[in-house]
């Protein structure tokens, strides 16, 4: 009976509910286990971490950083290029460090070609993991007169389409 007196009532109740026999030896063993360094509060590595830090670690370990940076680049294109420019030009491809941007007209493509240095600098500053090394601006996608069932050899119509 003296063994039962050493065990607090809460632990005895817990052990009875779990179907275990309360004994002083079991509580001593339990006390020794709580003295492990890894279970002590205020030891290194025990600080609470935010969900953002946990997700950042997960994406880094899984190797998703570059893919997520590329997707962020496309989603935030308006903030990088500007509102007016984003209405007339949008990124269409990113491969081997080359970002391809399709413009509404050849005039927009030429003006953005002149601003290429500033745009590349801004992309590298905001999205270093995306791997953008160069930007190519192309005009509108025009129909080709060279292929099809009724194609005629020769130069075809002379129109600028833009």
N, CA, C and O of each residue as an XYZ file, in Angstrom:
648
protein
N       0.805     -1.185      0.000
C       0.000      0.000      0.000
C       0.854      1.258      0.000
O       0.413      2.301     -0.482
N       2.092      1.175      0.542
C       2.950      2.358      0.588
C       3.396      2.757     -0.820
O       3.652      3.932     -1.087
N       3.488      1.759     -1.730
C       3.846      2.080     -3.111
C       2.774      2.934     -3.763
O       3.086      3.861     -4.512
N       1.503      2.628     -3.482
C       0.407      3.382     -4.063
C       0.343      4.795     -3.509
O      -0.136      5.698     -4.195
N       0.804      5.007     -2.312
C       0.751      6.340     -1.701
C       1.756      7.281     -2.365
O       1.545      8.493     -2.378
N       2.864      6.733     -2.927
C       3.865      7.571     -3.580
C       3.404      8.076     -4.950
O       3.913      9.083     -5.442
N       2.456      7.392     -5.555
C       1.999      7.750     -6.893
C       0.872      8.781     -6.771
O      -0.069      8.574     -6.005
N       0.955      9.878     -7.510
C      -0.125     10.880     -7.461
C      -1.443     10.277     -7.949
O      -1.460      9.330     -8.736
N      -2.536     10.844     -7.465
C      -3.867     10.331     -7.788
C      -4.154     10.402     -9.293
O      -4.802      9.513     -9.845
N      -3.679     11.441     -9.940
C      -3.939     11.577    -11.378
C      -3.292     10.448    -12.173
O      -3.897      9.915    -13.103
N      -2.068     10.085    -11.811
C      -1.371      9.001    -12.528
C      -2.034      7.665    -12.228
O      -2.165      6.823    -13.116
N      -2.460      7.462    -10.963
C      -3.135      6.207    -10.623
C      -4.433      6.074    -11.414
O      -4.755      4.992    -11.903
N      -5.179      7.174    -11.540
C      -6.432      7.141    -12.294
C      -6.149      6.831    -13.758
O      -6.837      6.015    -14.371
N      -5.143      7.478    -14.307
C      -4.771      7.236    -15.705
C      -4.402      5.771    -15.919
O      -4.860      5.145    -16.875
N      -3.582      5.232    -15.039
C      -3.153      3.841    -15.178
C      -4.330      2.879    -15.046
O      -4.397      1.876    -15.755
N      -5.265      3.185    -14.133
C      -6.447      2.323    -14.000
C      -7.288      2.362    -15.272
O      -7.788      1.329    -15.718
N      -7.446      3.551    -15.859
C      -8.234      3.663    -17.088
C      -7.565      2.940    -18.246
O      -8.250      2.408    -19.119
N      -6.259      2.912    -18.266
C      -5.524      2.215    -19.322
C      -5.432      0.714    -19.066
O      -4.957     -0.041    -19.915
N      -5.889      0.287    -17.889
C      -5.854     -1.133    -17.567
C      -4.492     -1.584    -17.060
O      -4.174     -2.772    -17.132
N      -3.691     -0.674    -16.557
C      -2.365     -1.001    -16.043
C      -2.387     -0.939    -14.525
O      -3.191     -0.224    -13.928
N      -1.525     -1.671    -13.937
C      -1.424     -1.708    -12.484
C      -0.488     -0.603    -12.024
O       0.680     -0.618    -12.413
N      -0.930      0.351    -11.224
C      -0.034      1.414    -10.746
C       0.993      0.871     -9.765
O       0.657      0.109     -8.859
N       2.254      1.270     -9.954
C       3.297      0.879     -9.011
C       4.323      2.007     -8.923
O       4.457      2.799     -9.856
N       5.025      2.080     -7.836
C       6.027      3.125     -7.635
C       7.183      2.948     -8.611
O       7.756      3.934     -9.074
N       7.535      1.697     -8.931
C       8.637      1.435     -9.854
C       8.341      2.011    -11.251
O       9.231      2.574    -11.889
N       7.106      1.871    -11.718
C       6.731      2.394    -13.032
C       6.808      3.921    -13.044
O       7.237      4.509    -14.037
N       6.397      4.568    -11.954
C       6.463      6.034    -11.931
C       7.911      6.515    -11.878
O       8.239      7.554    -12.450
N       8.793      5.757    -11.186
C      10.209      6.138    -11.172
C      10.808      6.017    -12.569
O      11.565      6.883    -13.006
N      10.463      4.935    -13.264
C      10.946      4.769    -14.632
C      10.459      5.911    -15.523
O      11.206      6.439    -16.346
N       9.229      6.268    -15.346
C       8.656      7.337    -16.134
C       9.374      8.656    -15.840
O       9.623      9.437    -16.758
N       9.702      8.908    -14.596
C      10.415     10.142    -14.244
C      11.794     10.176    -14.881
O      12.244     11.237    -15.313
N      12.466      9.051    -14.948
C      13.791      9.019    -15.564
C      13.710      9.339    -17.049
O      14.576     10.035    -17.580
N      12.691      8.845    -17.716
C      12.552      9.098    -19.141
C      12.339     10.586    -19.435
O      12.794     11.076    -20.469
N      11.679     11.287    -18.575
C      11.433     12.708    -18.822
C      12.691     13.537    -18.632
O      12.698     14.722    -18.965
N      13.746     12.947    -18.110
C      14.993     13.683    -17.931
C      15.842     13.690    -19.200
O      16.925     14.275    -19.202
N      15.381     13.059    -20.275
C      16.121     13.095    -21.530
C      16.249     14.529    -22.019
O      15.339     15.340    -21.846
N      17.388     14.834    -22.631
C      17.612     16.195    -23.120
C      16.643     16.581    -24.230
O      16.233     17.738    -24.317
N      16.273     15.626    -25.081
C      15.402     15.964    -26.194
C      13.988     16.319    -25.750
O      13.259     16.973    -26.496
N      13.592     15.907    -24.568
C      12.258     16.193    -24.077
C      12.212     17.388    -23.133
O      11.136     17.754    -22.659
N      13.329     17.986    -22.860
C      13.367     19.126    -21.950
C      12.909     20.392    -22.655
O      13.262     20.620    -23.812
N      12.129     21.217    -21.971
C      11.753     22.495    -22.583
C      12.941     23.440    -22.624
O      13.889     23.287    -21.854
N      12.893     24.411    -23.517
C      13.903     25.459    -23.655
C      15.261     24.943    -24.121
O      16.270     25.624    -23.940
N      15.303     23.756    -24.717
C      16.557     23.264    -25.285
C      16.568     23.623    -26.767
O      15.513     23.885    -27.344
N      17.742     23.639    -27.389
C      17.798     23.988    -28.818
C      16.947     23.048    -29.671
O      16.918     21.839    -29.442
N      16.263     23.615    -30.646
C      15.434     22.830    -31.537
C      14.009     22.642    -31.061
O      13.206     22.020    -31.757
N      13.678     23.162    -29.895
C      12.330     22.986    -29.350
C      11.438     24.207    -29.564
O      10.283     24.209    -29.138
N      11.960     25.240    -30.218
C      11.165     26.442    -30.437
C      10.057     26.157    -31.445
O      10.222     25.374    -32.380
N       8.942     26.808    -31.228
C       7.825     26.658    -32.170
C       8.190     27.319    -33.490
O       8.856     28.354    -33.511
N       7.752     26.717    -34.591
C       8.036     27.263    -35.920
C       6.728     27.598    -36.589
O       5.719     26.919    -36.397
N       6.756     28.657    -37.381
C       5.565     29.062    -38.111
C       5.302     28.147    -39.295
O       6.203     27.451    -39.764
N       4.076     28.152    -39.771
C       3.715     27.296    -40.894
C       4.469     27.696    -42.154
O       4.780     26.843    -42.985
N       4.767     28.987    -42.306
C       5.525     29.445    -43.467
C       6.924     28.856    -43.503
O       7.420     28.481    -44.565
N       7.567     28.776    -42.326
C       8.901     28.184    -42.251
C       8.872     26.695    -42.562
O       9.764     26.173    -43.231
N       7.855     26.026    -42.078
C       7.726     24.584    -42.325
C       7.519     24.319    -43.817
O       8.132     23.408    -44.375
N       6.657     25.111    -44.465
C       6.395     24.930    -45.893
C       7.630     25.287    -46.716
O       7.929     24.620    -47.706
N       8.356     26.346    -46.309
C       9.582     26.713    -47.028
C      10.612     25.587    -46.956
O      11.274     25.290    -47.951
N      10.752     24.960    -45.787
C      11.674     23.832    -45.656
C      11.229     22.649    -46.518
O      12.052     21.983    -47.147
N       9.922     22.397    -46.538
C       9.393     21.289    -47.332
C       9.662     21.505    -48.817
O      10.106     20.583    -49.501
N       9.403     22.709    -49.329
C       9.620     22.961    -50.750
C      11.100     22.904    -51.106
O      11.464     22.478    -52.202
N      11.946     23.331    -50.184
C      13.393     23.271    -50.444
C      13.874     21.820    -50.488
O      14.645     21.445    -51.371
N      13.415     21.007    -49.532
C      13.824     19.600    -49.491
C      13.295     18.832    -50.704
O      13.971     17.939    -51.215
N      12.092     19.174    -51.166
C      11.498     18.465    -52.298
C      12.040     18.955    -53.640
O      11.807     18.320    -54.668
N      12.762     20.082    -53.640
C      13.324     20.604    -54.874
C      12.322     21.376    -55.717
O      12.454     21.440    -56.939
N      11.323     21.962    -55.072
C      10.276     22.676    -55.790
C      10.560     24.163    -55.916
O       9.765     24.870    -56.535
N      11.639     24.666    -55.368
C      11.902     26.108    -55.341
C      11.906     26.730    -56.728
O      11.273     27.764    -56.941
N      12.608     26.118    -57.674
C      12.692     26.719    -59.005
C      11.346     26.696    -59.723
O      10.991     27.666    -60.393
N      10.602     25.617    -59.596
C       9.288     25.540    -60.245
C       8.325     26.552    -59.653
O       7.576     27.196    -60.387
N       8.334     26.704    -58.332
C       7.449     27.676    -57.697
C       7.858     29.104    -58.051
O       7.000     29.974    -58.199
N       9.163     29.354    -58.188
C       9.627     30.686    -58.589
C       9.175     31.005    -60.012
O       8.809     32.145    -60.298
N       9.196     30.026    -60.900
C       8.725     30.236    -62.274
C       7.232     30.563    -62.303
O       6.790     31.446    -63.038
N       6.470     29.839    -61.494
C       5.033     30.100    -61.446
C       4.740     31.463    -60.828
O       3.822     32.154    -61.268
N       5.502     31.854    -59.821
C       5.351     33.192    -59.243
C       5.667     34.261    -60.275
O       4.996     35.292    -60.325
N       6.675     34.030    -61.091
C       7.038     34.986    -62.128
C       5.861     35.223    -63.072
O       5.557     36.368    -63.409
N       5.206     34.162    -63.493
C       4.073     34.296    -64.408
C       2.902     34.989    -63.701
O       2.252     35.857    -64.282
N       2.637     34.606    -62.454
C       1.522     35.195    -61.725
C       1.752     36.671    -61.401
O       0.796     37.446    -61.355
N       2.995     37.068    -61.178
C       3.311     38.445    -60.802
C       3.904     39.248    -61.958
O       4.573     40.256    -61.732
N       3.668     38.815    -63.175
C       4.213     39.500    -64.342
C       3.775     40.962    -64.378
O       4.561     41.829    -64.760
N       2.549     41.244    -63.992
C       2.035     42.614    -64.013
C       2.834     43.522    -63.080
O       3.093     44.676    -63.423
N       3.222     43.030    -61.926
C       3.999     43.865    -61.001
C       5.440     44.042    -61.477
O       6.080     45.041    -61.149
N       5.953     43.087    -62.241
C       7.323     43.196    -62.753
C       7.379     44.140    -63.950
O       8.212     45.045    -63.997
N       6.485     43.924    -64.915
C       6.538     44.676    -66.165
C       5.754     45.976    -66.104
O       6.034     46.895    -66.874
N       4.798     46.076    -65.225
C       3.943     47.245    -65.169
C       2.561     46.906    -65.706
O       2.398     45.985    -66.507
N       1.581     47.657    -65.258
C       0.191     47.358    -65.608
C      -0.069     47.511    -67.107
O      -0.677     46.638    -67.727
N       0.391     48.622    -67.687
C       0.163     48.881    -69.110
C       0.873     47.838    -69.982
O       0.298     47.321    -70.940
N       2.108     47.543    -69.642
C       2.878     46.563    -70.413
C       2.258     45.170    -70.308
O       2.214     44.433    -71.292
N       1.779     44.811    -69.114
C       1.201     43.485    -68.912
C      -0.075     43.295    -69.729
O      -0.422     42.166    -70.075
N      -0.780     44.392    -70.043
C      -1.971     44.269    -70.885
C      -1.617     43.914    -72.323
O      -2.433     43.329    -73.035
N      -0.407     44.262    -72.754
C      -0.012     44.051    -74.146
C       1.041     42.955    -74.326
O       1.360     42.591    -75.458
N       1.580     42.429    -73.235
C       2.618     41.393    -73.341
C       2.440     40.400    -72.202
O       2.171     40.787    -71.065
N       2.592     39.123    -72.512
C       2.477     38.097    -71.469
C       3.491     36.985    -71.716
O       3.767     36.636    -72.864
N       4.048     36.428    -70.634
C       5.013     35.331    -70.792
C       4.317     34.074    -71.302
O       3.238     33.712    -70.832
N       4.946     33.419    -72.265
C       4.355     32.200    -72.829
C       5.225     30.966    -72.628
O       4.712     29.847    -72.659
N       6.533     31.141    -72.422
C       7.410     29.977    -72.247
C       8.642     30.370    -71.447
O       9.094     31.514    -71.490
N       9.175     29.400    -70.718
C      10.424     29.581    -69.983
C      11.180     28.261    -70.034
O      10.792     27.281    -69.398
N      12.270     28.253    -70.805
C      13.064     27.035    -70.887
C      14.526     27.401    -71.093
O      14.851     28.326    -71.838
N      15.389     26.674    -70.432
C      16.842     26.856    -70.530
C      17.266     28.295    -70.250
O      18.182     28.805    -70.895
N      16.612     28.951    -69.301
C      16.970     30.310    -68.923
C      16.452     31.381    -69.854
O      16.771     32.555    -69.667
N      15.661     31.018    -70.855
C      15.118     31.980    -71.818
C      13.615     32.134    -71.596
O      12.849     31.187    -71.776
N      13.204     33.340    -71.204
C      11.793     33.656    -71.029
C      11.278     34.247    -72.334
O      11.810     35.244    -72.823
N      10.250     33.634    -72.892
C       9.653     34.128    -74.124
C       8.374     34.868    -73.780
O       7.486     34.329    -73.119
N       8.292     36.122    -74.242
C       7.137     36.974    -73.970
C       6.483     37.319    -75.298
O       7.140     37.820    -76.211
N       5.180     37.047    -75.403
C       4.462     37.349    -76.637
C       3.724     38.670    -76.466
O       3.034     38.886    -75.470
N       3.878     39.548    -77.449
C       3.298     40.888    -77.415
C       2.127     40.993    -78.388
O       1.999     40.195    -79.317
N       1.263     42.007    -78.156
C       0.107     42.239    -79.029
C       0.518     42.699    -80.420
O      -0.141     42.373    -81.407
N       1.603     43.452    -80.497
C       2.026     43.992    -81.792
C       3.542     43.989    -81.870
O       4.236     43.840    -80.864
N       4.037     44.156    -83.078
C       5.494     44.209    -83.252
C       6.061     45.478    -82.630
O       7.223     45.499    -82.224
N       5.258     46.537    -82.549
C       5.716     47.777    -81.911
C       5.967     47.558    -80.418
O       6.966     48.037    -79.882
N       5.065     46.839    -79.747
C       5.278     46.526    -78.332
C       6.506     45.632    -78.169
O       7.298     45.827    -77.247
N       6.663     44.668    -79.045
C       7.822     43.775    -78.966
C       9.121     44.571    -79.104
O      10.082     44.318    -78.377
N       9.157     45.521    -80.022
C      10.374     46.323    -80.233
C      10.654     47.232    -79.034
O      11.803     47.358    -78.612
N       9.612     47.867    -78.480
C       9.808     48.728    -77.305
C      10.288     47.927    -76.096
O      11.162     48.381    -75.358
N       9.728     46.754    -75.896
C      10.175     45.924    -74.775
C      11.580     45.382    -75.018
O      12.331     45.152    -74.070
N      11.931     45.179    -76.265
C      13.298     44.754    -76.602
C      14.293     45.818    -76.127
O      15.379     45.494    -75.647
N      13.909     47.083    -76.266
C      14.779     48.168    -75.823
C      14.869     48.240    -74.301
O      15.862     48.727    -73.760
N      13.824     47.750    -73.599
C      13.802     47.760    -72.130
C      14.274     46.436    -71.542
O      14.126     46.212    -70.340
N      14.834     45.563    -72.356
C      15.200     44.214    -71.931
C      16.107     44.200    -70.698
O      15.887     43.404    -69.785
N      17.100     45.049    -70.659
C      18.047     45.061    -69.534
C      17.369     45.323    -68.199
O      17.654     44.649    -67.209
N      16.472     46.301    -68.170
C      15.762     46.624    -66.927
C      14.843     45.481    -66.514
O      14.722     45.176    -65.328
N      14.200     44.853    -67.487
C      13.277     43.754    -67.166
C      14.044     42.542    -66.638
O      13.618     41.913    -65.669
N      15.168     42.214    -67.269
C      15.970     41.075    -66.794
C      16.493     41.341    -65.388
O      16.475     40.448    -64.542
N      16.954     42.552    -65.135
C      17.455     42.899    -63.797
C      16.363     42.737    -62.752
O      16.605     42.188    -61.677
N      15.168     43.208    -63.061
C      14.051     43.104    -62.117
C      13.655     41.640    -61.893
O      13.355     41.243    -60.767
N      13.656     40.845    -62.959
C      13.323     39.419    -62.817
C      14.351     38.689    -61.965
O      13.989     37.865    -61.126
N      15.624     38.985    -62.175
C      16.677     38.322    -61.389
C      16.633     38.763    -59.927
O      16.944     37.978    -59.031
N      16.253     39.997    -59.690
C      16.176     40.489    -58.313
C      15.001     39.864    -57.577
O      15.140     39.446    -56.428
N      13.841     39.796    -58.231
C      12.644     39.281    -57.571
C      12.560     37.758    -57.543
O      12.076     37.180    -56.570
N      13.024     37.112    -58.598
C      12.892     35.655    -58.717
C      14.230     35.015    -59.035
O      14.422     34.535    -60.152
N      15.166     34.990    -58.090
C      16.483     34.420    -58.388
C      16.440     32.912    -58.643
O      17.284     32.388    -59.370
N      15.475     32.212    -58.060
C      15.388     30.758    -58.233
C      14.761     30.356    -59.565
O      14.834     29.188    -59.948
N      14.143     31.304    -60.280
C      13.488     30.968    -61.548
C      14.503     30.647    -62.636
O      14.190     29.896    -63.560
N      15.710     31.196    -62.551
C      16.756     30.880    -63.526
C      16.627     31.622    -64.840
O      17.085     31.130    -65.871
N      16.011     32.799    -64.828
C      15.863     33.586    -66.061
C      17.182     34.285    -66.347
O      17.669     35.063    -65.526
N      17.762     34.007    -67.517
C      19.018     34.635    -67.920
C      18.825     35.600    -69.076
O      19.611     36.532    -69.247
N      17.781     35.383    -69.873
C      17.543     36.216    -71.042
C      16.042     36.261    -71.321
O      15.301     35.364    -70.919
N      15.600     37.314    -72.013
C      14.195     37.465    -72.368
C      14.100     37.695    -73.871
O      14.864     38.475    -74.439
N      13.160     37.013    -74.503
C      12.930     37.174    -75.941
C      11.503     37.662    -76.135
O      10.557     37.050    -75.638
N      11.352     38.757    -76.853
C      10.037     39.330    -77.115
C       9.654     39.009    -78.557
O      10.404     39.287    -79.492
N       8.477     38.423    -78.715
C       8.012     38.079    -80.053
C       6.706     38.823    -80.333
O       5.974     39.184    -79.412
N       6.426     39.044    -81.613
C       5.210     39.727    -82.023
C       4.015     38.797    -81.984
O       4.089     37.686    -81.461
N       2.923     39.261    -82.539
C       1.701     38.439    -82.531
C       1.864     37.193    -83.394
O       2.665     37.154    -84.328
N       1.095     36.201    -83.059
C       1.122     34.955    -83.799
C       0.262     35.139    -85.052
O      -0.957     35.281    -84.951
N       0.887     35.137    -86.222
C       0.180     35.377    -87.476
C      -0.013     34.066    -88.223
O       0.789     33.143    -88.080
N      -1.073     33.980    -89.020
C      -1.273     32.747    -89.777
C      -0.218     32.614    -90.871
O       0.252     33.607    -91.428
N       0.137     31.388    -91.161
C       1.117     31.132    -92.200
C       0.402     30.815    -93.508
O      -0.588     30.085    -93.523
N       0.909     31.368    -94.598
C       0.345     31.121    -95.913
C       1.141     30.044    -96.654
O       0.883     29.784    -97.830
N       2.090     29.427    -95.985
C       2.970     28.473    -96.652
C       2.453     27.028    -96.614
O       2.920     26.196    -97.393
N       1.505     26.713    -95.730
C       1.049     25.339    -95.594
C      -0.451     25.271    -95.776
O      -1.155     26.269    -95.621
N      -0.928     24.099    -96.104
C      -2.361     23.889    -96.224
C      -2.717     23.266    -97.555
O      -1.857     23.114    -98.422
N      -4.000     22.898    -97.728
C      -4.401     22.206    -98.953
C      -4.358     23.097   -100.199
O      -4.202     22.588   -101.309
N      -4.491     24.401   -100.036
C      -4.505     25.283   -101.209
C      -3.305     26.216   -101.219
O      -3.404     27.336   -101.721
N      -2.204     25.792   -100.693
C      -1.006     26.639   -100.668
C      -0.412     26.745   -102.068
O      -0.327     25.763   -102.805
N      -0.009     27.949   -102.408
C       0.591     28.214   -103.709
C       2.046     28.576   -103.467
O       2.330     29.397   -102.596
N       2.966     27.995   -104.202
C       4.352     28.359   -103.997
C       4.572     29.829   -104.349
O       3.937     30.368   -105.254
N       5.461     30.446   -103.634
C       5.747     31.850   -103.889
C       5.816     32.631   -102.592
O       5.819     32.065   -101.499
N       5.872     33.936   -102.741
C       6.073     34.795   -101.579
C       4.824     35.013   -100.750
O       4.950     35.302    -99.560
N       3.647     34.894   -101.291
C       2.426     35.092   -100.541
C       2.115     36.565   -100.340
O       2.822     37.423   -100.868
N       1.064     36.870    -99.583
C       0.679     38.266    -99.400
C       1.719     39.037    -98.581
O       2.405     38.453    -97.743
N       1.832     40.309    -98.816
C       2.789     41.158    -98.112
C       2.051     42.088    -97.156
O       1.757     43.230    -97.509
N       1.751     41.616    -95.958
C       1.095     42.418    -94.940
C       1.869     42.277    -93.641
O       2.488     41.240    -93.403
N       1.845     43.298    -92.799
C       2.678     43.265    -91.587
C       1.986     42.608    -90.404
O       2.677     42.169    -89.486
N       0.684     42.517    -90.373
C      -0.071     41.928    -89.246
C       0.337     42.544    -87.917
O       0.566     41.813    -86.953
N       0.429     43.785    -87.843
C       0.728     44.336    -86.529
C       1.330     45.633    -86.664
O       1.658     46.268    -85.661
